[in-house]
Amino acid sequence: MALLVLDRVSFAYDGTPVLSDVSLTLQVGEAVALVGPNGSGKTTLLKLLLGLVRPGSGEARLDGRPLRGFRPRELARRLAYVPQVHREAFPFTVRDVVQMGRLPHRGFLEPLGPRDLAAAEEAMEELGIAALADRPYTAVSGGERQLTLLARAVAQEARVLVMDEPTNGLDYGNQLRLLERIAELGRRGRTVVFSSHHPDHALTAADRVVMLRGGRVVADGPAEETITAESLRLLYGVDVRLVQAGREVAGEHPWQ
């Protein structure tokens, strides 16, 4: 079932083309990774999916409706954005940050109701950070902060979770823990799309990979079929050797 669609969209910044004739369909319960070199258009594509910018040509649709026809709060109930890890200016608790995901469902000054409080607690349980609920967000690790932002998006009860390089700045262990959570969200039926510079992250957390180069989609398919030595050579201009479960697949330089 098509949920979120980009239909032959193009976009330019100040006359400089960034995306050209890109089509993408996200299905319900699908985990999709966007991979490609710097400047390939990944972040702009995510902004189009979120309705933050409008295409110069083509159309973005959610549930068959043009994104431009949604009011901001209406859209926020359907799409959630998970930014790269950051520090808040004030020492909100982890629970406070997660509860902010309920704002699209309430008035700005309206107190949280029982359903809102329950949704936040359930999200923290699902992401495995319930024990951190009363700790300051500024005092937990980078990986825990990123899980908090992901829990906030889950508490938002949006149908689509959009993440721009969610593992950026995290150490290797926290990267793997976060990717495992992302993969689990996909298995539980949420639609997830995230960008990454690391093909191995796509293999870990996504069941589908979209490769971008020069503002165009150059490959789109199941992760294990799409990420090959040849596709990575075309994408990044380097020769690699893929190693899967201890077995060399092809290429010249080690990558796994």
C-alpha atoms as an extended CHARMM CRD file, in Angstrom:
* protein
*
       256  EXT
         1         1  MET       CA              0.0000000000        0.0000000000        0.0000000000  PROA      1               0.0000000000
         2         2  ALA       CA              1.5160000000        3.3260000000       -1.1100000000  PROA      2               0.0000000000
         3         3  LEU       CA              1.7560000000        5.7110000000        1.8310000000  PROA      3               0.0000000000
         4         4  LEU       CA              4.1370000000        8.5290000000        0.8730000000  PROA      4               0.0000000000
         5         5  VAL       CA              4.9960000000        9.2830000000       -2.7410000000  PROA      5               0.0000000000
         6         6  LEU       CA              7.3590000000       11.5570000000       -4.6210000000  PROA      6               0.0000000000
         7         7  ASP       CA              6.1650000000       11.6520000000       -8.2210000000  PROA      7               0.0000000000
         8         8  ARG       CA              8.8470000000       12.8400000000      -10.6770000000  PROA      8               0.0000000000
         9         9  VAL       CA              9.9670000000       15.7000000000       -8.4580000000  PROA      9               0.0000000000
        10        10  SER       CA             12.7570000000       18.1370000000       -9.2060000000  PROA      10              0.0000000000
        11        11  PHE       CA             14.1970000000       20.7960000000       -6.9310000000  PROA      11              0.0000000000
        12        12  ALA       CA             16.7660000000       23.5620000000       -7.2000000000  PROA      12              0.0000000000
        13        13  TYR       CA             18.3890000000       25.9990000000       -4.7760000000  PROA      13              0.0000000000
        14        14  ASP       CA             18.8420000000       29.4520000000       -6.3240000000  PROA      14              0.0000000000
        15        15  GLY       CA             18.6970000000       27.9620000000       -9.7930000000  PROA      15              0.0000000000
        16        16  THR       CA             21.1620000000       25.1540000000       -9.0400000000  PROA      16              0.0000000000
        17        17  PRO       CA             19.5150000000       21.7260000000       -9.6010000000  PROA      17              0.0000000000
        18        18  VAL       CA             19.6700000000       19.4210000000       -6.5820000000  PROA      18              0.0000000000
        19        19  LEU       CA             17.1550000000       16.7120000000       -7.5170000000  PROA      19              0.0000000000
        20        20  SER       CA             16.0440000000       15.8420000000      -11.0410000000  PROA      20              0.0000000000
        21        21  ASP       CA             12.9830000000       13.7760000000      -11.9570000000  PROA      21              0.0000000000
        22        22  VAL       CA             13.0530000000       11.6740000000       -8.7620000000  PROA      22              0.0000000000
        23        23  SER       CA             10.2490000000        9.2310000000       -8.0220000000  PROA      23              0.0000000000
        24        24  LEU       CA              9.9720000000        7.3380000000       -4.7510000000  PROA      24              0.0000000000
        25        25  THR       CA              7.1480000000        5.3900000000       -3.1330000000  PROA      25              0.0000000000
        26        26  LEU       CA              7.2030000000        4.4140000000        0.5420000000  PROA      26              0.0000000000
        27        27  GLN       CA              5.0020000000        1.5050000000        1.5390000000  PROA      27              0.0000000000
        28        28  VAL       CA              3.3490000000        0.8940000000        4.8970000000  PROA      28              0.0000000000
        29        29  GLY       CA              5.7500000000       -0.8600000000        7.2850000000  PROA      29              0.0000000000
        30        30  GLU       CA              8.8240000000       -0.4030000000        5.1110000000  PROA      30              0.0000000000
        31        31  ALA       CA             12.3230000000        0.5550000000        6.3140000000  PROA      31              0.0000000000
        32        32  VAL       CA             14.1670000000        2.4520000000        3.5760000000  PROA      32              0.0000000000
        33        33  ALA       CA             17.7550000000        3.7260000000        3.5970000000  PROA      33              0.0000000000
        34        34  LEU       CA             18.9440000000        6.5760000000        1.3730000000  PROA      34              0.0000000000
        35        35  VAL       CA             22.6460000000        6.2750000000        0.5690000000  PROA      35              0.0000000000
        36        36  GLY       CA             24.9280000000        8.3420000000       -1.6110000000  PROA      36              0.0000000000
        37        37  PRO       CA             27.9020000000       10.6930000000       -1.5710000000  PROA      37              0.0000000000
        38        38  ASN       CA             27.8100000000       14.2380000000       -0.2340000000  PROA      38              0.0000000000
        39        39  GLY       CA             25.7650000000       16.5380000000       -2.4310000000  PROA      39              0.0000000000
        40        40  SER       CA             23.7210000000       13.7090000000       -3.9240000000  PROA      40              0.0000000000
        41        41  GLY       CA             20.4180000000       15.1810000000       -2.6820000000  PROA      41              0.0000000000
        42        42  LYS       CA             19.6270000000       12.9530000000        0.3100000000  PROA      42              0.0000000000
        43        43  THR       CA             18.7690000000       15.7290000000        2.7650000000  PROA      43              0.0000000000
        44        44  THR       CA             16.7200000000       17.6450000000        0.1830000000  PROA      44              0.0000000000
        45        45  LEU       CA             14.7630000000       14.4960000000       -0.5960000000  PROA      45              0.0000000000
        46        46  LEU       CA             13.9600000000       14.0820000000        3.1070000000  PROA      46              0.0000000000
        47        47  LYS       CA             12.8020000000       17.7100000000        3.2820000000  PROA      47              0.0000000000
        48        48  LEU       CA             10.4580000000       17.0580000000        0.3510000000  PROA      48              0.0000000000
        49        49  LEU       CA              9.0550000000       13.9840000000        2.0970000000  PROA      49              0.0000000000
        50        50  LEU       CA              8.4180000000       16.0780000000        5.2180000000  PROA      50              0.0000000000
        51        51  GLY       CA              6.7930000000       18.8960000000        3.2860000000  PROA      51              0.0000000000
        52        52  LEU       CA              9.4410000000       21.3730000000        4.4860000000  PROA      52              0.0000000000
        53        53  VAL       CA             10.1230000000       22.4410000000        0.8950000000  PROA      53              0.0000000000
        54        54  ARG       CA              7.9790000000       22.1590000000       -2.2100000000  PROA      54              0.0000000000
        55        55  PRO       CA              9.2140000000       20.6080000000       -5.4400000000  PROA      55              0.0000000000
        56        56  GLY       CA              9.8860000000       22.8690000000       -8.3840000000  PROA      56              0.0000000000
        57        57  SER       CA              8.1070000000       20.2910000000      -10.5180000000  PROA      57              0.0000000000
        58        58  GLY       CA              6.3300000000       17.0320000000       -9.7980000000  PROA      58              0.0000000000
        59        59  GLU       CA              4.3250000000       16.3010000000       -6.6680000000  PROA      59              0.0000000000
        60        60  ALA       CA              4.6600000000       14.8790000000       -3.1570000000  PROA      60              0.0000000000
        61        61  ARG       CA              1.6320000000       12.9700000000       -1.8310000000  PROA      61              0.0000000000
        62        62  LEU       CA              0.6240000000       11.3880000000        1.4680000000  PROA      62              0.0000000000
        63        63  ASP       CA             -2.2740000000        8.9330000000        1.4590000000  PROA      63              0.0000000000
        64        64  GLY       CA             -3.0410000000       10.1030000000       -2.0610000000  PROA      64              0.0000000000
        65        65  ARG       CA             -3.2890000000       13.7820000000       -1.0480000000  PROA      65              0.0000000000
        66        66  PRO       CA             -0.7550000000       16.4390000000       -2.0850000000  PROA      66              0.0000000000
        67        67  LEU       CA              1.4380000000       17.3960000000        0.8770000000  PROA      67              0.0000000000
        68        68  ARG       CA              0.8090000000       21.0640000000        0.1450000000  PROA      68              0.0000000000
        69        69  GLY       CA             -2.8470000000       20.5080000000        1.0710000000  PROA      69              0.0000000000
        70        70  PHE       CA             -2.0820000000       19.5230000000        4.6950000000  PROA      70              0.0000000000
        71        71  ARG       CA             -2.0370000000       22.0010000000        7.5440000000  PROA      71              0.0000000000
        72        72  PRO       CA              1.2220000000       21.8850000000        9.5870000000  PROA      72              0.0000000000
        73        73  ARG       CA             -0.3230000000       20.2640000000       12.6680000000  PROA      73              0.0000000000
        74        74  GLU       CA             -2.2490000000       17.7830000000       10.5210000000  PROA      74              0.0000000000
        75        75  LEU       CA              0.9930000000       16.8360000000        8.7860000000  PROA      75              0.0000000000
        76        76  ALA       CA              2.8530000000       16.5530000000       12.1110000000  PROA      76              0.0000000000
        77        77  ARG       CA              0.3900000000       13.8850000000       13.2220000000  PROA      77              0.0000000000
        78        78  ARG       CA              1.4140000000       11.7760000000       10.2450000000  PROA      78              0.0000000000
        79        79  LEU       CA              5.1170000000       12.5220000000        9.7470000000  PROA      79              0.0000000000
        80        80  ALA       CA              7.8130000000       12.6880000000       12.4400000000  PROA      80              0.0000000000
        81        81  TYR       CA             11.3510000000       13.9830000000       11.9940000000  PROA      81              0.0000000000
        82        82  VAL       CA             14.2860000000       12.6370000000       13.9980000000  PROA      82              0.0000000000
        83        83  PRO       CA             17.2550000000       15.0460000000       13.7270000000  PROA      83              0.0000000000
        84        84  GLN       CA             20.9020000000       14.2640000000       14.2830000000  PROA      84              0.0000000000
        85        85  VAL       CA             21.8400000000       14.0610000000       17.9470000000  PROA      85              0.0000000000
        86        86  HSD       CA             22.0700000000       17.4600000000       19.6360000000  PROA      86              0.0000000000
        87        87  ARG       CA             22.0140000000       19.0710000000       23.0740000000  PROA      87              0.0000000000
        88        88  GLU       CA             19.0290000000       20.9670000000       24.3700000000  PROA      88              0.0000000000
        89        89  ALA       CA             19.6150000000       24.4740000000       25.7180000000  PROA      89              0.0000000000
        90        90  PHE       CA             17.7530000000       23.6080000000       28.9310000000  PROA      90              0.0000000000
        91        91  PRO       CA             18.1170000000       20.4890000000       31.1080000000  PROA      91              0.0000000000
        92        92  PHE       CA             14.7660000000       18.9160000000       30.2820000000  PROA      92              0.0000000000
        93        93  THR       CA             14.4100000000       15.3690000000       31.5320000000  PROA      93              0.0000000000
        94        94  VAL       CA             14.3020000000       12.5280000000       29.0390000000  PROA      94              0.0000000000
        95        95  ARG       CA             10.5930000000       12.1760000000       29.8350000000  PROA      95              0.0000000000
        96        96  ASP       CA             10.0200000000       15.8830000000       29.0860000000  PROA      96              0.0000000000
        97        97  VAL       CA             11.6600000000       15.5510000000       25.6740000000  PROA      97              0.0000000000
        98        98  VAL       CA              9.6490000000       12.4470000000       24.7760000000  PROA      98              0.0000000000
        99        99  GLN       CA              6.4120000000       14.1070000000       25.8870000000  PROA      99              0.0000000000
       100       100  MET       CA              7.1070000000       16.9340000000       23.4230000000  PROA      100             0.0000000000
       101       101  GLY       CA              6.1270000000       14.4440000000       20.7460000000  PROA      101             0.0000000000
       102       102  ARG       CA              2.5150000000       14.8800000000       21.8850000000  PROA      102             0.0000000000
       103       103  LEU       CA              2.3560000000       18.5980000000       20.9570000000  PROA      103             0.0000000000
       104       104  PRO       CA              0.7110000000       17.9670000000       17.5470000000  PROA      104             0.0000000000
       105       105  HSD       CA             -2.1670000000       16.3150000000       19.4260000000  PROA      105             0.0000000000
       106       106  ARG       CA             -2.6340000000       19.1030000000       21.9890000000  PROA      106             0.0000000000
       107       107  GLY       CA             -2.8420000000       22.8780000000       22.1020000000  PROA      107             0.0000000000
       108       108  PHE       CA              0.5080000000       24.5370000000       22.8270000000  PROA      108             0.0000000000
       109       109  LEU       CA             -0.5240000000       25.5030000000       26.3710000000  PROA      109             0.0000000000
       110       110  GLU       CA             -2.9510000000       22.6400000000       26.8760000000  PROA      110             0.0000000000
       111       111  PRO       CA             -1.8290000000       20.1910000000       29.5910000000  PROA      111             0.0000000000
       112       112  LEU       CA             -1.0460000000       16.6290000000       28.6560000000  PROA      112             0.0000000000
       113       113  GLY       CA             -3.8690000000       14.1860000000       29.1900000000  PROA      113             0.0000000000
       114       114  PRO       CA             -3.7640000000       10.5220000000       30.2520000000  PROA      114             0.0000000000
       115       115  ARG       CA             -3.4210000000        9.3350000000       26.6400000000  PROA      115             0.0000000000
       116       116  ASP       CA             -0.4700000000       11.6620000000       26.0630000000  PROA      116             0.0000000000
       117       117  LEU       CA              1.3050000000       10.5370000000       29.2330000000  PROA      117             0.0000000000
       118       118  ALA       CA              0.7220000000        6.8930000000       28.3900000000  PROA      118             0.0000000000
       119       119  ALA       CA              2.0170000000        7.3300000000       24.8290000000  PROA      119             0.0000000000
       120       120  ALA       CA              5.2610000000        8.8490000000       26.1210000000  PROA      120             0.0000000000
       121       121  GLU       CA              5.7900000000        6.0670000000       28.6710000000  PROA      121             0.0000000000
       122       122  GLU       CA              5.0720000000        3.4000000000       26.0480000000  PROA      122             0.0000000000
       123       123  ALA       CA              7.5500000000        4.9950000000       23.6450000000  PROA      123             0.0000000000
       124       124  MET       CA             10.3180000000        5.0070000000       26.2580000000  PROA      124             0.0000000000
       125       125  GLU       CA              9.6120000000        1.3610000000       27.0530000000  PROA      125             0.0000000000
       126       126  GLU       CA              9.6900000000        0.4640000000       23.3640000000  PROA      126             0.0000000000
       127       127  LEU       CA             13.0520000000        2.1830000000       22.8350000000  PROA      127             0.0000000000
       128       128  GLY       CA             14.5200000000        0.7460000000       26.0370000000  PROA      128             0.0000000000
       129       129  ILE       CA             15.1250000000        4.0610000000       27.8120000000  PROA      129             0.0000000000
       130       130  ALA       CA             12.4410000000        3.9630000000       30.5260000000  PROA      130             0.0000000000
       131       131  ALA       CA             15.1560000000        3.8060000000       33.2080000000  PROA      131             0.0000000000
       132       132  LEU       CA             16.4720000000        7.1760000000       31.9630000000  PROA      132             0.0000000000
       133       133  ALA       CA             13.1090000000        8.9540000000       32.1810000000  PROA      133             0.0000000000
       134       134  ASP       CA             13.9860000000       11.2450000000       35.0890000000  PROA      134             0.0000000000
       135       135  ARG       CA             17.5560000000       11.9890000000       34.0620000000  PROA      135             0.0000000000
       136       136  PRO       CA             18.4230000000       15.3070000000       32.3770000000  PROA      136             0.0000000000
       137       137  TYR       CA             18.5630000000       14.9370000000       28.5980000000  PROA      137             0.0000000000
       138       138  THR       CA             21.8260000000       16.9060000000       28.6740000000  PROA      138             0.0000000000
       139       139  ALA       CA             23.4230000000       14.3780000000       31.0510000000  PROA      139             0.0000000000
       140       140  VAL       CA             22.8750000000       11.1520000000       29.0780000000  PROA      140             0.0000000000
       141       141  SER       CA             25.1790000000        9.7950000000       26.3780000000  PROA      141             0.0000000000
       142       142  GLY       CA             24.9510000000       10.6670000000       22.7040000000  PROA      142             0.0000000000
       143       143  GLY       CA             23.4030000000        7.2990000000       21.9040000000  PROA      143             0.0000000000
       144       144  GLU       CA             20.8440000000        7.7160000000       24.6630000000  PROA      144             0.0000000000
       145       145  ARG       CA             19.9850000000       11.2110000000       23.4320000000  PROA      145             0.0000000000
       146       146  GLN       CA             19.3770000000        9.8500000000       19.9530000000  PROA      146             0.0000000000
       147       147  LEU       CA             17.1460000000        7.0900000000       21.3470000000  PROA      147             0.0000000000
       148       148  THR       CA             15.2740000000        9.8170000000       23.2530000000  PROA      148             0.0000000000
       149       149  LEU       CA             14.6490000000       11.7320000000       20.0170000000  PROA      149             0.0000000000
       150       150  LEU       CA             13.4960000000        8.5230000000       18.3890000000  PROA      150             0.0000000000
       151       151  ALA       CA             11.1480000000        7.8510000000       21.3320000000  PROA      151             0.0000000000
       152       152  ARG       CA              9.7600000000       11.3750000000       20.9220000000  PROA      152             0.0000000000
       153       153  ALA       CA              8.9120000000       10.5510000000       17.3000000000  PROA      153             0.0000000000
       154       154  VAL       CA              7.2890000000        7.2680000000       18.3500000000  PROA      154             0.0000000000
       155       155  ALA       CA              5.2150000000        9.0940000000       20.9920000000  PROA      155             0.0000000000
       156       156  GLN       CA              4.0740000000       11.4360000000       18.2270000000  PROA      156             0.0000000000
       157       157  GLU       CA              2.2640000000        8.4010000000       16.7480000000  PROA      157             0.0000000000
       158       158  ALA       CA              3.1880000000        9.4550000000       13.2320000000  PROA      158             0.0000000000
       159       159  ARG       CA              2.8690000000        6.8680000000       10.4910000000  PROA      159             0.0000000000
       160       160  VAL       CA              6.2310000000        7.7830000000        8.9380000000  PROA      160             0.0000000000
       161       161  LEU       CA              9.5300000000        8.3690000000       10.7630000000  PROA      161             0.0000000000
       162       162  VAL       CA             12.1240000000       10.4000000000        8.8260000000  PROA      162             0.0000000000
       163       163  MET       CA             15.7480000000       10.4610000000       10.0150000000  PROA      163             0.0000000000
       164       164  ASP       CA             18.6690000000       12.4350000000        8.5910000000  PROA      164             0.0000000000
       165       165  GLU       CA             21.9130000000       10.5450000000        9.3050000000  PROA      165             0.0000000000
       166       166  PRO       CA             20.7020000000        9.3740000000       12.7410000000  PROA      166             0.0000000000
       167       167  THR       CA             24.0320000000        7.7220000000       13.6580000000  PROA      167             0.0000000000
       168       168  ASN       CA             26.1430000000       10.8170000000       12.9790000000  PROA      168             0.0000000000
       169       169  GLY       CA             28.4990000000       11.5350000000       15.8840000000  PROA      169             0.0000000000
       170       170  LEU       CA             27.8500000000        8.2420000000       17.6760000000  PROA      170             0.0000000000
       171       171  ASP       CA             30.5230000000        5.7030000000       18.5090000000  PROA      171             0.0000000000
       172       172  TYR       CA             30.3910000000        2.2740000000       16.9080000000  PROA      172             0.0000000000
       173       173  GLY       CA             28.5270000000        0.5640000000       19.7550000000  PROA      173             0.0000000000
       174       174  ASN       CA             25.8550000000        3.2430000000       19.9270000000  PROA      174             0.0000000000
       175       175  GLN       CA             25.5100000000        3.1820000000       16.1480000000  PROA      175             0.0000000000
       176       176  LEU       CA             24.7190000000       -0.5350000000       16.2540000000  PROA      176             0.0000000000
       177       177  ARG       CA             22.2870000000       -0.1710000000       19.1500000000  PROA      177             0.0000000000
       178       178  LEU       CA             20.4300000000        2.6280000000       17.3760000000  PROA      178             0.0000000000
       179       179  LEU       CA             20.3160000000        0.7010000000       14.0890000000  PROA      179             0.0000000000
       180       180  GLU       CA             18.8630000000       -2.3090000000       15.8960000000  PROA      180             0.0000000000
       181       181  ARG       CA             16.0780000000       -0.0950000000       17.2790000000  PROA      181             0.0000000000
       182       182  ILE       CA             15.3970000000        1.3580000000       13.8370000000  PROA      182             0.0000000000
       183       183  ALA       CA             15.1680000000       -2.1220000000       12.3400000000  PROA      183             0.0000000000
       184       184  GLU       CA             12.7890000000       -3.1870000000       15.1120000000  PROA      184             0.0000000000
       185       185  LEU       CA             10.5030000000       -0.2140000000       14.4430000000  PROA      185             0.0000000000
       186       186  GLY       CA             10.2820000000       -1.3360000000       10.8190000000  PROA      186             0.0000000000
       187       187  ARG       CA              9.4800000000       -4.9020000000       11.8450000000  PROA      187             0.0000000000
       188       188  ARG       CA              6.6620000000       -3.5730000000       14.0460000000  PROA      188             0.0000000000
       189       189  GLY       CA              4.9700000000       -1.9810000000       11.0530000000  PROA      189             0.0000000000
       190       190  ARG       CA              6.2080000000        1.6060000000       11.1380000000  PROA      190             0.0000000000
       191       191  THR       CA              7.3720000000        3.2040000000        7.9130000000  PROA      191             0.0000000000
       192       192  VAL       CA             10.9460000000        4.3940000000        8.3830000000  PROA      192             0.0000000000
       193       193  VAL       CA             13.2250000000        6.2820000000        5.9910000000  PROA      193             0.0000000000
       194       194  PHE       CA             16.7370000000        7.3630000000        6.9480000000  PROA      194             0.0000000000
       195       195  SER       CA             19.8060000000        8.7160000000        5.1970000000  PROA      195             0.0000000000
       196       196  SER       CA             23.3000000000        7.3980000000        5.7560000000  PROA      196             0.0000000000
       197       197  HSD       CA             26.8400000000        7.5940000000        4.3870000000  PROA      197             0.0000000000
       198       198  HSD       CA             27.4210000000        3.9660000000        5.4100000000  PROA      198             0.0000000000
       199       199  PRO       CA             26.1740000000        1.1120000000        3.1910000000  PROA      199             0.0000000000
       200       200  ASP       CA             26.6240000000       -1.3250000000        6.0700000000  PROA      200             0.0000000000
       201       201  HSD       CA             24.0700000000        0.6680000000        8.0890000000  PROA      201             0.0000000000
       202       202  ALA       CA             21.5650000000        0.1430000000        5.3100000000  PROA      202             0.0000000000
       203       203  LEU       CA             22.2270000000       -3.6050000000        5.3950000000  PROA      203             0.0000000000
       204       204  THR       CA             21.7340000000       -3.6210000000        9.1620000000  PROA      204             0.0000000000
       205       205  ALA       CA             18.5430000000       -1.5940000000        9.5100000000  PROA      205             0.0000000000
       206       206  ALA       CA             16.7700000000       -1.3780000000        6.1360000000  PROA      206             0.0000000000
       207       207  ASP       CA             14.9920000000       -3.8600000000        3.9410000000  PROA      207             0.0000000000
       208       208  ARG       CA             15.2110000000       -1.5100000000        0.9350000000  PROA      208             0.0000000000
       209       209  VAL       CA             17.9400000000        0.8160000000       -0.3110000000  PROA      209             0.0000000000
       210       210  VAL       CA             17.6290000000        3.8720000000       -2.5630000000  PROA      210             0.0000000000
       211       211  MET       CA             20.9310000000        5.0730000000       -4.0090000000  PROA      211             0.0000000000
       212       212  LEU       CA             21.3070000000        8.7120000000       -5.0420000000  PROA      212             0.0000000000
       213       213  ARG       CA             24.0290000000       10.2790000000       -7.1440000000  PROA      213             0.0000000000
       214       214  GLY       CA             24.0050000000       13.6870000000       -8.7760000000  PROA      214             0.0000000000
       215       215  GLY       CA             20.4170000000       14.3260000000       -7.7320000000  PROA      215             0.0000000000
       216       216  ARG       CA             19.0450000000       11.2000000000       -9.3810000000  PROA      216             0.0000000000
       217       217  VAL       CA             18.0360000000        7.7340000000       -8.1910000000  PROA      217             0.0000000000
       218       218  VAL       CA             20.5580000000        5.2940000000       -9.6430000000  PROA      218             0.0000000000
       219       219  ALA       CA             19.3720000000        2.1530000000       -7.8180000000  PROA      219             0.0000000000
       220       220  ASP       CA             16.3600000000        1.1220000000       -5.7630000000  PROA      220             0.0000000000
       221       221  GLY       CA             15.7090000000       -2.3450000000       -4.4030000000  PROA      221             0.0000000000
       222       222  PRO       CA             16.1480000000       -4.8800000000       -1.5890000000  PROA      222             0.0000000000
       223       223  ALA       CA             19.2080000000       -4.0740000000        0.5150000000  PROA      223             0.0000000000
       224       224  GLU       CA             21.1200000000       -7.3080000000        0.0010000000  PROA      224             0.0000000000
       225       225  GLU       CA             20.5460000000       -7.2210000000       -3.7640000000  PROA      225             0.0000000000
       226       226  THR       CA             21.1940000000       -3.5030000000       -4.2580000000  PROA      226             0.0000000000
       227       227  ILE       CA             24.3690000000       -3.0660000000       -2.2070000000  PROA      227             0.0000000000
       228       228  THR       CA             26.9560000000       -4.7730000000       -4.3840000000  PROA      228             0.0000000000
       229       229  ALA       CA             30.5990000000       -4.1230000000       -5.1940000000  PROA      229             0.0000000000
       230       230  GLU       CA             29.5600000000       -2.8150000000       -8.5940000000  PROA      230             0.0000000000
       231       231  SER       CA             26.8350000000       -0.4740000000       -7.3090000000  PROA      231             0.0000000000
       232       232  LEU       CA             29.1970000000        0.9590000000       -4.6780000000  PROA      232             0.0000000000
       233       233  ARG       CA             31.8750000000        1.5090000000       -7.3110000000  PROA      233             0.0000000000
       234       234  LEU       CA             29.3790000000        3.4310000000       -9.4550000000  PROA      234             0.0000000000
       235       235  LEU       CA             28.0770000000        5.3640000000       -6.4410000000  PROA      235             0.0000000000
       236       236  TYR       CA             31.3520000000        6.3700000000       -4.7820000000  PROA      236             0.0000000000
       237       237  GLY       CA             33.9470000000        5.8290000000       -7.4930000000  PROA      237             0.0000000000
       238       238  VAL       CA             36.0000000000        3.3390000000       -5.4750000000  PROA      238             0.0000000000
       239       239  ASP       CA             36.5780000000       -0.3900000000       -5.7050000000  PROA      239             0.0000000000
       240       240  VAL       CA             35.4880000000       -2.3830000000       -2.6710000000  PROA      240             0.0000000000
       241       241  ARG       CA             35.3320000000       -5.9540000000       -1.4940000000  PROA      241             0.0000000000
       242       242  LEU       CA             32.1180000000       -7.0280000000        0.1990000000  PROA      242             0.0000000000
       243       243  VAL       CA             32.4380000000       -9.5380000000        3.0050000000  PROA      243             0.0000000000
       244       244  GLN       CA             29.2490000000      -11.2330000000        4.1590000000  PROA      244             0.0000000000
       245       245  ALA       CA             29.3000000000      -13.7340000000        7.0220000000  PROA      245             0.0000000000
       246       246  GLY       CA             33.0350000000      -14.1900000000        6.5330000000  PROA      246             0.0000000000
       247       247  ARG       CA             32.7170000000      -14.7540000000        2.7640000000  PROA      247             0.0000000000
       248       248  GLU       CA             34.3960000000      -12.4740000000        0.2330000000  PROA      248             0.0000000000
       249       249  VAL       CA             32.0300000000      -11.4510000000       -2.5620000000  PROA      249             0.0000000000
       250       250  ALA       CA             33.9690000000       -9.2020000000       -4.9930000000  PROA      250             0.0000000000
       251       251  GLY       CA             36.2780000000       -6.2190000000       -5.4440000000  PROA      251             0.0000000000
       252       252  GLU       CA             39.7070000000       -5.0870000000       -4.2720000000  PROA      252             0.0000000000
       253       253  HSD       CA             39.4780000000       -3.1520000000       -0.9950000000  PROA      253             0.0000000000
       254       254  PRO       CA             37.9610000000       -4.5190000000        2.2300000000  PROA      254             0.0000000000
       255       255  TRP       CA             34.5840000000       -3.2270000000        3.3230000000  PROA      255             0.0000000000
       256       256  GLN       CA             32.0050000000       -4.8850000000        5.5250000000  PROA      256             0.0000000000
